[in-house]
Amino acid sequence: MERRDVIIVGSGPAGAATALRLAQQVPALAAGTVLLDKAHHPRAKTCAGGLIPKAAALLAELDVELAIPSARVDAAGIAVPGATLDVRGRDLCRVIRRNELDAALAWTARDRGVALYEGECVKAIVRDGAGIRVETTSQTWWAPVVVGADGSGSLVRRALVPGDGGIVARAVMTDVPVDGTTWDGYVRRRYDFDFQGCAQGLRGYAWAFPCAIEGVPHVNVGAYALPPVDGARLHAELDDELTRVGARAGSWKAFPIRTYSPTARMAAPHALLVGDAAGVDPLMGEGISFALEYGILAADHVVRAHASGDFAFAGYERAVHDGPIGRKLARLCQGASRFYGPRGAWWFRLARMSPRAQRIGLAWYNGADGWDRRGKWAALRELAWPRPNEG
């Protein structure tokens, strides 16, 4: 049995960010950390791949340069019940391919001293004395702490963290070469969001993102919804969006997204959760920036636990719920209940009334100019007394 200081299950953005932060804070602890993944990088990952400015800032905090191909977005087309909005900005998002991002992060963590084991499918996770035993297809590991970065269906959560795990949303998507469509979003650096299905009870939206696959311009088309939603409805939304961009239906991929709950458990003795295993944005389903933020926070608490010998991780759970990440996610929960609730039409009417409010909302969501750390009073002041260049 291999004994380690830390076992991280899953080497996507959340697991890699945890490993990278450990390497940044305590290299000796990172040297005793193992990062496990059931696949081999670069591995397929179903995700729209939107990297908002907040995510870019977190990568910079981890001293990681974004050196992979990306499609830049400087505008948003937003269709809501009764109106279509055109929101302009600068560098609103970079759309990347998750197989490239995940590989780059995992390999960077490996280069900084964290042992990366690929092709290690976890079969069992059990408590064993003053730690956790993790059994994979090839060997058995033990550590005083396990970080669950293993996605929406997290085995770490199911094995070690009891209680409420939040709601699991659903999404479907496909990639289509731009040349086979009538869509101009790629050349105009625009992504599109369509919330019109909310008028018929959909608790979500359809999207079209520009992306490049092996250098070829594509449009990533998808649909996302909170429950209750069945596969037929979600695929109908996907087909409608494909029709809108002038594309034919083809192969598609489905994936779950575990959403944040203010009452969700994030930790238990010797175990903590990050990324989709912990819960991400319920309004839009965005997970990359939250994965990175969870990973940084979790690593800091792992460092403290090793220094103190206290592996209860109650402080991590409080830090998530009461800190910046929890406050933002709680507001997104409120947004989801309003826009996707019985009075959604009223909230959409309110949102489309003020272009300035739209810009502030987008800046807050993206974490631009520190907006995601500001309170509601700052937003109200900006609405009432805008800066001269806001107009």
N, C-alpha and C positions, 0 to 999 in steps of 0.2 A: 504494500500500500504506500503510495506516494504522499508524503506529508508536506503541505504548503502553508504559507501564511494567509493567503487569500485565494479563493477559487471564484472566477467570474464565469458564469454560464451564459454564453452568447457573446459573439464578437461584432455585433452591429454597432451603430453609433453610441448607444448607451453603454455597452460593455467596454468598447474601445476607449470612450471618454473616461470611464472609471480607471482603466489601466493607465492611460496617458497622464491623468492627474496624479495617480500614485507615483509614477515615474518622475513627475515634476516636483512633487512634495518630498517624497522619501525614496530615493532610488534603491536603497537596500530592501525596503518593503516590496517595491515593484519586482525586484529580483526573486522574491519568494512568492510571486503571484503567477497563477496559471490562468490563461484565457482559453476557454474551450468553445469549439464550434462544431456542429454536426456536419457542416459542409466544408468545401475547400474554396478559398478566395481565388479569383473573383467569382462569387456564387450569385445565382439569380435571386433577385429580391423584387417582389411586386410592390411598387410604391410610385406615386406620381413624381417624387423627387424634388419638391420645392424647397429650396434653401433660402429662407428669409434672412434679412440683415442680422437679426438676433443670432441666428446660427453661425453666420460668418464671424461675428464678434466673439462668440464662444470658442470657435476654432482658433482664432487669433490668441485668445486667452490661454489656450492649450499649446500655443506656439506651433500650430499646424497650418501650413500654407495650402490654400485650395488650388492645387495644380492639376486638377482633372478637368476635362471639357465641360462646358456649361452653356446654357442658352440664357441670355440676359433678358429680363423683363422690366420694362419702363412704363407700362400702362396696364390698366385693368378694364375689361368690359364686363359689367355686372348687370345681369337681367334679373329684375325682381318683379313680383306681381304688379302689373300696371305701368312699368317703366323700365328703361334701359339706361344705365349710368355709365359715363366714360370718366374714369379716374386716372389722372396723370401723376407721375412721380419720377423718381430717378433711382434706378437699381432697386426696384421693389423686391426682386427675387432672382435667384439663379437656379435654373432647373438642371439638375444633374442626374446621372444614372446611378442608382443605388449600388449596383455591383461594383462600380468604380469607386464610389465614395467609401463604401464599407471596406473594400480591400485596402485602400490607401490608409484608412485609420487603423485597421488591424495590423497592417505591416509596419506602420510607424510605431505603434505600441511595441511590437516585437523588436524593432530596431533600437528602442529605448530601454530594453532590458526585461520586458515581460515575456514569459514563455507562452507562445501561441501554439496550441494543439488543434489542428483541423482534422475533420473526419472522426471526431469524438462525439458520438451520439450518446447522450445521457440516458441511462436506463432506470436508475433509481437514485433518490436522494433521501437520506435518513439521518436522524440525529444519532450521534455516537459520542458519548461522554461529553467533554467540554468543546464539542465542535460538530461538524457536519461531514458525513461520508457521502461522496458522489461516485457512483458506479457508472462507467461508460462501457462502450462496446469492447474496449481493449484493456482497460485497467481500472484501478480503484484509487481515488484521491481522498484526502482528508485535510480539513483546515478549520480553524476556529471561526471563520466567517465565509459565507457564500453570498455572492451578489447575483441576484436573478435579473439577467438582462436578456431573457429568453422569450420575449415577445408576449403577444396578447394571450396566448394559451399557456403561459409560463408554468412549467413543471415545478420550479422553485416555489412559486406562489401556492400551487396546489399541495405541495408536500410539506411546506414549512410555515406559511403565513395564513392564519385562519381569518374568517370574517368576510365582510363585504369587499368585493373586488371590482365594483363599478359595472357599468353597462358596456356591452360589446356591440359596437356598430359594425356595419358591413360596407364594403366597397367593391366595385368591379371596374376594370380598366382595360384599355387596349392601346397599342401604338400603331399609327398609320403614317406612311410617307406623305409629306406635304404635297408632293407632286400629284398625288391621287385624290386631292381634295380641292375645295374652293376657298379654303380658309386662309386669311391673310395675317393671322396672328404671329406667325413666325417672323415674317419680314418686318412687321410693325412692332416687334418686341412686346407683345401683349399676351396676357393670359385672360381667359374668360371664365366667369362663374354664372351659372344659371339657377336661380332660386325659384323659378316660376312654378315648379312642381309643388312647392309649399302650399299654393292655393288649392291644390287637390289633395292635401293631407300628407305630402312627403315631408319627412323631417330631415331634410338634407338638401343636396344640390348636385348639379352636373358640372363638369369642368372640361376645359380644353387648354392644355399647356404646350408651349413650344419646347422641343427637346431635340437633341442630336444623337443619333445612334450610328456609331462608327463613321461619324462625319456627315451623315445624311440627315437633312432636316425632316423631322417628324412632328406630328401632333399627338400628344398623350391625351386620350379622351377617357373620361370616367364618370362614375356616379357614386355618391356617398350618402348613407342614411343611417340615422339612429333607429332602433326598433320602436314600434313594430313595423317591419318591412319584409316582404317576401322576395325571393329571388326573381320571380316574374316581374314584379314592379321595378326592381332595380335594373334589370336588363332592358325593360321598356324605356327607362330614363337614359340608359346608355345608347340604345338605338336612336332615340330622339336626338341626342347630342351628336351622334355620328351623322345623322341626316342633316343637322344644322350646318355642320362643317363640310358637307358634301362628300362624305366618305361612306364606303360600304362596310357593313358589319363583317367582322372576321373573327379570329380567335380572341378570346378574352381571358382574363385572370381575375379571380376573386380573392379577397383577403379580409380578415377581421381587424378591427381597431378597438382596443380596450380604452374606454374613456375614463377620465378622472372623476372621482367622487369625493366630496369633502369628508365623507365618513369612512373612506376606504383605508384598510390596513396597508401600510407600506413596509413594515418591518416586524420581525419577531426575534427572540434571542438567537444570535449567531447568523441572522439572515436579513437582508434588505433587498428591496426591489427598485429597479430603475427602468426608465423608458416605458414602452408599451406594457410591460409587466406591471408597472405601477399605475399607469393611466395617463392619457394625453388629452389633447383638445377635443371636447365633444361638439363644438360648433362647426369646425372645419375638418377635423380629423388630422390636423398637422402634428407630426411627431418628432421630426428631426431635431429642432431646436430644443424641445423639452427633453429629448433623450440625452443631448449633450449637457444640459443644465442639471438633470438628475445625476448623471455620471460624475460631474465635478463635485456636487454636494455629497454624494455617497462616498466618494474617495476621501473627502475631508473627514467624514465621520469614521471611516475605517481606520484612518491614521490615528484619530483620537482614541478609538477603541483599543488598538494595539499598544498605544502609549499608556493607557489607564488600566487595561485588563478587563474593562467592562464592555461586554459584547451584547448588551440588551438592546441597544439601538433605539431606545425610546426617544432620544434626542433627535435622531434622524427623522422619525415620523413627525414630530412636532415642527422641525425645521421645514419639512415639505409643506405641511398644511398651513403653517403660520407665516412662512417666509414668502419671498417674491414669487416663486414658482407656484405655490399654492394659491396666493391671492389672484394671480393672473388666471389660473385654471378655474378658480371659483367664479370669476367674472365671466369667463367663457361658458361655464355651466349656466349662469344666469341668462347669458345671451342666447344659448340654445333653447332654454325653456321659454324665452319670449318670442324669438323669431320662428321657432318650430312648434309653438304652442297654439292654443285656440284663438289668441288675439294676435297671431303673427302678422296678419294683413295690416293691422294698426301700426305695429312696430316697423314694418317695411315702409309704410307711408312716412313715418317720422324720420327714418334713416335717409330717405331720398330727398328730403326737403332742403338739406344744407350741404353744399359741396365742402364747406369748411369742416363740418362735422365728419364727413366722409374721409377727408384727408387726415384729421386727427385720429379717427378710428383705425385707419390703415397704418398710420405711424405707430399707434399703440400696439396693434397686433404684431407688426413687424419688429418691434423693439427698436425703432429708429429714434435717434436723438434722445434716448433715455425715457421715451414715453411709457414703456411698460413698467417703469419704476415710479411713475407719477400717479397721484391720486385723482379722484373725480373733480376735486376743486380746481386743480391745475387745468383740466380740460374745460371746465366751465369758464374759467378766466380767459382761456385762449379763445373760446367761442364769443365771449362778450367783448373782449378787448384784444383783437388779433394784432400780431406784429405788423408793422407797416408793409412788409413785402407779402403778407398773406392776402390782402385785399378783401 
